[in-house]
Amino acid sequence: RESLIPSSPSPSLSLHQVPIKNIERELICPICKELFTHPLILPCQHSVCHKCVRELLMLNHEDSFDAGSECSLPGSPRSRVPSPSMERLDRLVRSGSMSSPGWRRGSVTPRVTAIPCPGCQHDIDLGERGISMLFRNFTLENIVERYRQAARAAVAITCNICKPPQQEATKSCMDCKASFCNECFKLHHPWGTPKAQHEYVGPTTNFRPKVLMCPEHEMEKVNMYCEVCRRPVCHLCKLGGSHANHKVTSMSSAYKILKEKLAKSIHYLISKEDQVRTQITDLEVLINQTEENGQLAERQANEHFEHLFETLQERKSEMLKSIEQSRSRRLDQLKVQVEEYQGMLENSGLVGYAQEVLKETDQSCFVQTAKQLHTRIQKATESLRTFHPASDPCFDEFVLDTSKEETLLKEMCFGGVPDPPLIDLSNSRVYNEASIFWRLSDDHLPTDHHMLEYRRFLDSPGQNEDSEDSGGWRTTDKVYGPSTVVSDLDPDSLYSFRVRSCRNSMFSPHSPEVTFHTPPAPAFGFLFSDKCGFSTDRLILNKRRDAVESVASMAFLLAAERVQTGSYIGLDYIIGDTGISQGRHYWAFKVEPYSYMVKVGVASDSKLLEWFHNPRDTSSPRYDHDSGHDSGSEDTCYELSQPFTLLTLGMGKLFIPKTSSSSTLGATSGDPGSRVLPMPQRLGVCLDYDASRVFFYDADTMRCLYERQVDCSGTMYPAFGLMGSAKVQLEDFVTAKRLTF
């Protein structure tokens, strides 16, 4: 039987024994910031007080802890529940009564619980049994108790048996759960009796159970150590429990190995004490340098702004002075003009004088006087005929436009701020999940990480009235590459994306927003099938089976001899290797612009075998349902007998089929020109098996081009038909079957 009294340290450690009063930081609960009280070990190996774990589980729930006669008390969370005794605590822990945040009185099955670990910030799933699955950290309890004793060394633990005055205790019995002085211990533990075998430790008030019990099998002692889960287990856990297939070792072996590892680690830390002190010194130097450099950068920034303010103030003074000079000059000119015209009013005597001069009869005297007078009157007359203000009162030329300067000031930043990235539309794809790529400028400096933000427009076609999406921006985790994937996007919705870079804790401006429309159904993954109806003479599949190309072969040239007899060369069909028997599915592909003729759509397996094994006579144009031949009910019967529902593309165009009772067409069916559309860069197909309808989309804009009823009596397959020189390339998300987008 191993004694619970700590063994003496090894000689290598005895000289460097750390005083217990110096380890307080290791004994503080990360939640309540107090010394641990009944700590529990979480699966991540961090310890948390029992009461703190319970409060985490009961967070945001109104149910209080029911502990017999103990009742909930008002106040802070830690004061709501009195701390129960150790025996009652163990019984309550194993009963699982506190193991679920949704626990209520009378509940039979607690809910699965998950709490965030305050040490590593990971979510810890406690399972249905909750706290009852956690081990008590008895070692930590003892260390805390020894610390408490060291902290209150002046207050000794007294003997629980002595009559007053009580003696100081020297031992504490773990079986009797009491402290004794030497005399009382000998008296109550006589030699040769069962009590003599009791386990005793130094004086303490913390009496833990003698052995560690298995939390899954309450009556079993732990005697093995699971190397996979890194936790003690009992023999029942190994025989048929959750650790049946795990590698376990004996407790003594695990004890020896872990103790040696811990001792070596401690010895290594002690041997590196000088190195640690040197590193601490280096860190302190870095702290001082950081403080000095930060202050220097702040002073330099202030100097730059002060210089800007001075320059702006100088420019302001110059421009205001220019306005003032122009205003003064114009006012002087106008005032002079006013004085001139005021003089005209005051010179009314000049008119009277002139009238008197006109009365002069002596010609020589009249000429002598009237010449100068006439000059004065003529000058006044001309100024009245050609009146112009001496200056313009408008100051339009002094209107100041500071919009460019304001923009420059708003964009002013430190030299370390990275340039905003640009979202790469050519590589980005959005389906159930969004694969967003971006690129940086050619001369960009290295960045620390990127942050992608996205939001759904509130007026999206697929918006659910009960949706919790408020239309606000949501941010992904830090991205260290040029792309990322956003999961769980809603179908048939508009999403906007933007990204920005970060370097040295400084973010770049956001990139321009880019909008994508998600498909109306989950993406369907498949490859081209090389078994059902595949023509190896005229169709070529690449190794990945995600691209098919039709080429002219010898058989094609030999068939050309029958062209003079009116024979028609048929399409070469190929289908997907995965079928659809329920639900809604969407896939997309690209048809090369040079393709002569490509038909795309869906095929029914109930008619595929009959079609491929019993080829029709193709000598009549009646059986070419795109030939324009119209023979009434015969064509209708032929169309219904086809295993394919196809849309025709070719020569850079898309041809909408003629409108029938089973189809819906956005264009006017009566005008042949309205049934010819430009070929989209990417085409999407959505099959609603349950509703027996197929839809064709422009995959870039998600605009529905054509839809129609389809017979979904059997398994449906993506179908393609090629004629002449043509090529079809599936989207990457279609071929990546292991991905969900």
Buried (B, 14 or more C-beta within 10 A) or exposed (E): EEEBEEEEEEEEBEEEEEEBEEBEEEBEBBBBEEBBBBBBBBBEEBBBBBBBBBBBBBEEEEBEBBBEEEEBEEEEBBEBBEBBEBEEBBEBBBEBBBBBBBBEEEEEEBEBBEBEBBBEEEEBEBBBBBBBBBBBBBBBBBBBBBBBBEEEEEEEBBBBBBEEEBBEBBBBBBBBEBBBBEEBBEEBBEEEEEBEEBBBBBBBEBBBEEEBBBBBBBEBBBBBBBBEBEBBBBBBBBEEBEBEEBEBBEBEEBEEEEEEEEBEEBBEEBEEEEEEEEEEEEEEEEEEEEEEEEEEEEEEEEEEEEEEEEEEEEEEEEEEEEBEEBBEEBEEBBEEBEEEEEEEEEEEEBEEBBEEBEEBEEEEEBEEBBEEBEEEBEEBEEBEEEEEEBBEEEEEEEEEEEEEEEEEEEEEEEEEBBBBBBBBEEBBBBBBBBBBBBBBEEEBBEBEEBBBBBBBBEEBEBBEEEBEBEEEEEEBEEBEEBBBBBEEBBBBBBBBBBBBBBBEEEBBBBBEEBEBBBBBBBBBBBBBBBEBBBBEEBBEBEEEBBBBBBBEBEEBEEBEEEEEEEBBBBBBBBBBBBBBEEEBBBBBBBBBEEBEBBBBBBBBBBBBEEBEEEEEEBEBBBBBBBEEEEEEEEBEEBBEEBBBBBBBBBEEEBBBBBBBEBBEBEBEBEEEEEBEBEBBEBBBBBBBBEEBBBBBBBBBEBEBBBBBBBBBEBBBBBBBBBBBBBBBBBBBBBBEEEBBB
